[in-house]
Amino acid sequence: MSLNNALEFIELVKSNEGFRQKCYEYDNIEGLMMELIQNNKGFTPDDFENAINMNLIKCQTYEMAEIFKEIDNWFKLFAY
């Protein structure tokens, strides 16, 4: 269940600028994660990593893979 939430989160970050802007409003990852948990959309860091890897496996070009690598880096920078 939370793996699906991580996959949905990644898709929203990738395709929805309004969602990304909402994420930027949080001072830290804890605030964002609490909001996701309250909306039954929470996931663990392991789920996020697995979701990134699942998306990377599906990529057929370097450019597609780069998008997911950038999302992964963004999330990790946001988390620390």
CYANA upper distance limits for C-alpha pairs under 8 A (distance plus 0.5 A):
  1 MET  CA      5 ASN  CA      7.02
  2 SER  CA      6 ALA  CA      6.73
  2 SER  CA     41 LYS  CA      7.68
  2 SER  CA     42 GLY  CA      6.71
  2 SER  CA     43 PHE  CA      5.15
  2 SER  CA     44 THR  CA      7.67
  2 SER  CA     47 ASP  CA      7.16
  3 LEU  CA      7 LEU  CA      6.75
  3 LEU  CA     43 PHE  CA      7.04
  3 LEU  CA     47 ASP  CA      5.44
  3 LEU  CA     48 PHE  CA      7.55
  3 LEU  CA     50 ASN  CA      8.01
  3 LEU  CA     51 ALA  CA      7.06
  4 ASN  CA      8 GLU  CA      6.65
  5 ASN  CA      9 PHE  CA      6.55
  5 ASN  CA     41 LYS  CA      5.81
  5 ASN  CA     42 GLY  CA      6.85
  5 ASN  CA     43 PHE  CA      6.65
  6 ALA  CA     10 ILE  CA      6.70
  6 ALA  CA     41 LYS  CA      8.42
  6 ALA  CA     42 GLY  CA      8.03
  6 ALA  CA     43 PHE  CA      6.29
  6 ALA  CA     47 ASP  CA      6.65
  6 ALA  CA     48 PHE  CA      5.70
  6 ALA  CA     51 ALA  CA      6.58
  7 LEU  CA     11 GLU  CA      6.79
  7 LEU  CA     48 PHE  CA      7.93
  7 LEU  CA     51 ALA  CA      5.85
  7 LEU  CA     52 ILE  CA      8.25
  8 GLU  CA     12 LEU  CA      6.67
  9 PHE  CA     13 VAL  CA      6.65
 10 ILE  CA     14 LYS  CA      6.52
 10 ILE  CA     51 ALA  CA      8.29
 10 ILE  CA     52 ILE  CA      8.22
 10 ILE  CA     71 ILE  CA      7.86
 11 GLU  CA     15 SER  CA      6.54
 11 GLU  CA     16 ASN  CA      8.47
 12 LEU  CA     16 ASN  CA      5.67
 12 LEU  CA     19 PHE  CA      7.05
 12 LEU  CA     20 ARG  CA      8.21
 13 VAL  CA     17 GLU  CA      7.66
 13 VAL  CA     19 PHE  CA      6.93
 13 VAL  CA     20 ARG  CA      6.00
 13 VAL  CA     71 ILE  CA      7.97
 14 LYS  CA     67 ILE  CA      8.14
 14 LYS  CA     71 ILE  CA      7.88
 16 ASN  CA     20 ARG  CA      7.00
 17 GLU  CA     21 GLN  CA      6.70
 18 GLY  CA     22 LYS  CA      6.77
 19 PHE  CA     23 CYS  CA      6.82
 20 ARG  CA     24 TYR  CA      6.90
 21 GLN  CA     25 GLU  CA      7.22
 22 LYS  CA     26 TYR  CA      8.06
 23 CYS  CA     32 LEU  CA      7.17
 26 TYR  CA     31 GLY  CA      6.48
 26 TYR  CA     32 LEU  CA      6.56
 27 ASP  CA     31 GLY  CA      7.57
 28 ASN  CA     32 LEU  CA      7.44
 28 ASN  CA     78 PHE  CA      7.05
 28 ASN  CA     79 ALA  CA      7.17
 29 ILE  CA     33 MET  CA      6.51
 29 ILE  CA     78 PHE  CA      6.57
 29 ILE  CA     79 ALA  CA      5.51
 29 ILE  CA     80 TYR  CA      8.46
 30 GLU  CA     34 MET  CA      6.54
 30 GLU  CA     79 ALA  CA      8.41
 31 GLY  CA     35 GLU  CA      6.82
 32 LEU  CA     36 LEU  CA      6.80
 33 MET  CA     37 ILE  CA      6.57
 33 MET  CA     42 GLY  CA      6.86
 33 MET  CA     43 PHE  CA      8.40
 34 MET  CA     38 GLN  CA      6.60
 34 MET  CA     42 GLY  CA      8.18
 35 GLU  CA     39 ASN  CA      6.87
 36 LEU  CA     40 ASN  CA      6.72
 36 LEU  CA     41 LYS  CA      5.18
 36 LEU  CA     42 GLY  CA      5.26
 37 ILE  CA     41 LYS  CA      5.91
 37 ILE  CA     42 GLY  CA      4.68
 37 ILE  CA     43 PHE  CA      8.16
 38 GLN  CA     42 GLY  CA      8.22
 43 PHE  CA     47 ASP  CA      6.50
 43 PHE  CA     48 PHE  CA      7.40
 44 THR  CA     48 PHE  CA      6.86
 45 PRO  CA     49 GLU  CA      6.73
 46 ASP  CA     50 ASN  CA      6.60
 47 ASP  CA     51 ALA  CA      6.54
 48 PHE  CA     52 ILE  CA      6.72
 49 GLU  CA     53 ASN  CA      6.73
 49 GLU  CA     72 ASP  CA      8.34
 50 ASN  CA     54 MET  CA      6.57
 51 ALA  CA     55 ASN  CA      6.77
 52 ILE  CA     56 LEU  CA      6.65
 52 ILE  CA     68 PHE  CA      6.91
 52 ILE  CA     69 LYS  CA      8.27
 52 ILE  CA     72 ASP  CA      7.38
 53 ASN  CA     57 ILE  CA      6.70
 54 MET  CA     58 LYS  CA      7.20
 55 ASN  CA     59 CYS  CA      7.11
 55 ASN  CA     65 ALA  CA      8.43
 55 ASN  CA     68 PHE  CA      7.62
 56 LEU  CA     65 ALA  CA      6.02
 56 LEU  CA     68 PHE  CA      7.18
 59 CYS  CA     64 MET  CA      6.17
 59 CYS  CA     65 ALA  CA      6.07
 60 GLN  CA     64 MET  CA      7.42
 60 GLN  CA     65 ALA  CA      8.26
 61 THR  CA     65 ALA  CA      6.97
 62 TYR  CA     66 GLU  CA      6.57
 63 GLU  CA     67 ILE  CA      7.20
 64 MET  CA     68 PHE  CA      7.64
 65 ALA  CA     69 LYS  CA      6.80
 66 GLU  CA     70 GLU  CA      6.57
 67 ILE  CA     71 ILE  CA      6.86
 68 PHE  CA     72 ASP  CA      6.62
 69 LYS  CA     73 ASN  CA      6.66
 70 GLU  CA     74 TRP  CA      6.51
 71 ILE  CA     75 PHE  CA      6.61
 72 ASP  CA     76 LYS  CA      6.69
 73 ASN  CA     77 LEU  CA      6.55
 74 TRP  CA     78 PHE  CA      6.54
 75 PHE  CA     79 ALA  CA      6.55
 76 LYS  CA     80 TYR  CA      6.87
